[in-house]
Amino acid sequence: MRVVVTGGAGKAGRAVVRELVDHGHRVRNVDLRPQGEAAGEPYQADLTDLGQTYEVLRRQEAVVHLAAIPRPYLLTDEQTFRINVLSAYNVFAAAAHLGLQRVVWASSETVLGLPFDSSVPSFPVDEEQPPAPKSTYALSKVVGEDLARYFAAKAGIPYIGLRFSNIYDEADYGAVASFQDDPRARSWNAWGWVDARDVAQACRRALEADVGGAEVFIIAAADTVMATPNDRLLAEVFPGVPVRGALGPYETLLSIGKARRVLGYDPRYSMDAYVPRSG
């Protein structure tokens, strides 16, 4: 396919472009920043401008929209909301008008209610939990999911939102040992994470899977980031929050069951390979 990847210079974007090129897709690699020797066809554009967005997507077949302010509090609330929502609207609208076959885009685990507290209904958290944004960044992603439903119904093409957990690449693993034994250090997202290469796999599978309408999927690693097993983590930090079904000692508390079933997502990277657990 002829695929546009927006945000191709970012942590996730670089991995996604490599994955798609390696699997035979023709990739237009779009970012606001110049990219030098980037993979794919480098293309510089500002996606908050509708005209530039149309030019980026013209004569393409699909888009993986990753370009956004990547987390809360990098910019003001107004800037974060405006940039994320406007760029999503422009990409979604241009894709519908130009007749692209599919839109895959980066939603976020933050729509689930991060930072988590004792009000979490149950673990593992899955896509059935209603959105509960606690930051303007999370709110921008909830609006993105509403936009995706609107345009999927309007255009009749799939809009697939991937709720990525905290993304790691090789530069991030060295810091894990500093908090891996402290249950409260990473409880804000139920100790979740995902390797950028598994993010890339999820994007590729979302492009290829037999999915219609507007769907959202949690994308996380199969394990937690912690050295402490789940029963002890939950007893200390989330006492009284029920657990549904059998749960392995280090199994992710951000359910990836739907992504496994529908997309064929199969995370390949485990924290054991980088920071062996001590407990």
Residue pairs with C-beta under 8 A, 6 or more apart in sequence:
1 25
1 26
1 61
1 62
1 101
1 207
2 25
2 26
2 28
2 59
2 60
2 61
2 62
3 20
3 25
3 26
3 27
3 28
3 60
3 61
3 62
3 63
3 64
3 207
4 27
4 28
4 30
4 56
4 57
4 60
4 62
4 63
4 64
5 13
5 16
5 17
5 20
5 27
5 28
5 29
5 30
5 40
5 63
5 64
5 66
6 13
6 30
6 31
6 47
6 56
6 63
6 64
6 65
6 66
6 67
6 87
6 91
7 13
7 30
7 31
7 65
7 66
7 67
7 68
7 106
8 14
8 16
8 17
8 27
8 29
8 30
8 31
8 35
8 38
8 40
8 42
8 66
9 29
9 31
9 33
9 35
9 38
10 31
10 66
10 67
10 70
11 70
11 167
11 169
11 196
12 66
12 106
12 164
12 167
12 196
12 199
12 200
13 29
13 31
13 66
13 67
14 38
14 39
14 196
15 169
15 196
15 197
15 199
15 200
16 64
16 66
16 199
16 200
16 203
16 204
17 27
17 29
17 38
17 39
17 40
18 39
18 200
19 197
19 200
19 201
19 203
19 204
20 27
20 40
20 64
20 200
20 203
20 204
20 207
21 27
21 39
21 40
23 204
25 204
25 207
26 41
27 39
27 40
27 41
28 40
28 41
28 43
28 56
28 60
29 35
29 38
29 39
29 40
29 41
29 42
29 43
30 43
30 44
30 45
30 47
30 56
30 67
31 38
31 42
31 43
31 44
31 45
31 67
32 44
32 45
32 46
32 47
32 67
33 44
34 42
34 44
35 42
35 44
36 42
43 56
45 52
45 53
45 55
45 56
46 52
47 53
47 56
47 67
47 87
47 90
47 91
48 82
48 83
48 86
48 87
48 90
49 90
50 90
50 93
50 94
53 87
53 90
53 91
53 94
54 94
54 97
54 98
56 94
57 63
57 91
57 94
57 95
57 98
57 100
58 98
60 98
60 100
61 100
61 101
61 102
62 100
62 101
62 102
62 103
62 104
62 207
63 91
63 95
63 100
63 102
63 103
63 104
63 105
64 104
64 105
64 203
64 206
64 207
65 87
65 88
65 91
65 92
65 103
65 104
65 105
65 106
66 105
66 106
67 87
68 83
68 84
68 87
68 88
68 106
68 140
69 75
69 79
69 80
69 83
69 84
69 137
69 140
71 137
72 80
72 110
72 135
72 136
72 137
72 138
73 135
73 137
74 80
75 83
77 136
78 136
80 136
80 137
80 140
81 136
81 137
81 139
81 140
81 143
84 137
84 140
84 141
84 144
85 140
85 143
85 144
85 147
88 105
88 140
88 143
88 144
88 147
89 147
91 103
91 105
92 103
92 105
92 147
92 148
92 151
92 159
93 151
95 103
95 151
95 155
95 157
96 151
96 154
96 155
96 157
100 157
101 157
102 157
102 158
102 160
102 207
103 148
103 151
103 157
103 158
103 159
103 160
104 160
104 162
104 203
104 206
104 207
105 144
105 148
105 159
105 160
105 161
105 162
106 161
106 162
106 164
107 141
107 144
107 145
107 161
107 162
107 163
107 164
107 216
108 137
108 138
108 141
108 163
108 164
109 163
109 164
109 165
109 166
109 189
109 192
109 218
109 220
109 254
110 133
110 134
110 135
110 137
110 138
110 141
111 131
111 132
111 133
111 138
111 141
111 142
111 145
111 163
112 125
112 129
112 131
112 132
112 163
112 218
112 254
113 119
113 120
113 129
113 131
113 132
113 133
113 134
114 134
114 135
114 138
114 188
114 189
115 134
115 187
115 188
115 189
116 125
116 187
116 188
116 189
116 190
116 238
118 238
118 239
118 240
118 241
120 190
120 238
120 241
121 129
121 241
121 242
122 241
122 242
122 243
122 244
123 190
123 234
123 238
123 241
123 242
123 243
123 244
123 247
123 253
124 190
124 243
124 244
124 247
124 251
124 252
124 253
124 254
124 255
125 190
125 218
125 253
125 254
125 255
126 218
126 255
126 257
126 258
127 163
127 216
127 217
127 218
127 255
127 258
131 138
131 142
131 145
133 139
133 141
133 142
141 163
144 161
145 161
145 214
145 216
148 159
148 161
148 214
149 159
149 213
149 214
151 159
151 214
152 158
152 159
152 213
152 214
153 213
153 214
158 211
158 212
158 213
158 214
158 215
159 213
159 214
159 215
160 206
160 209
160 211
160 214
160 215
160 216
160 217
161 214
161 215
161 216
161 217
162 199
162 202
162 203
162 206
162 216
162 217
162 219
163 216
163 217
163 218
163 219
164 194
164 199
164 202
164 219
164 220
165 189
165 192
165 193
165 194
165 218
165 219
165 220
165 221
165 254
166 189
166 192
166 193
166 194
167 193
167 194
167 195
167 196
167 199
168 193
168 194
168 195
168 196
169 195
169 196
173 274
173 275
176 225
176 271
176 274
176 275
177 275
179 185
179 186
180 225
180 226
180 227
180 275
180 277
180 278
181 226
181 227
181 228
181 278
181 279
183 226
183 228
183 232
183 233
183 236
183 237
184 236
184 237
186 225
186 226
187 233
187 237
187 238
189 254
190 224
190 253
190 254
191 224
191 225
191 226
191 233
191 253
192 220
192 221
192 224
192 225
192 252
192 253
192 254
193 220
193 221
193 224
193 225
193 271
194 219
194 220
194 221
194 267
195 221
195 267
195 268
195 269
197 268
197 269
198 219
198 221
198 265
198 267
198 268
198 269
199 219
201 265
201 266
201 267
201 268
202 217
202 219
202 259
202 263
202 265
205 263
205 264
205 265
206 217
206 263
209 262
209 263
209 264
211 262
211 263
215 262
217 256
217 258
217 259
217 262
217 263
217 265
218 254
218 255
218 256
218 258
218 259
219 256
219 259
219 265
220 252
220 254
220 256
220 267
221 252
221 267
221 269
221 270
221 271
222 251
222 252
222 256
222 267
222 270
223 250
223 251
223 252
223 270
223 271
223 272
224 230
224 233
224 250
224 251
224 252
224 253
224 271
225 271
226 233
226 250
226 277
227 277
227 278
227 279
228 279
229 249
229 250
229 279
230 247
230 248
230 249
230 250
230 251
230 253
231 249
234 241
234 243
247 253
250 271
250 277
256 265
256 267
259 265
260 266
271 277
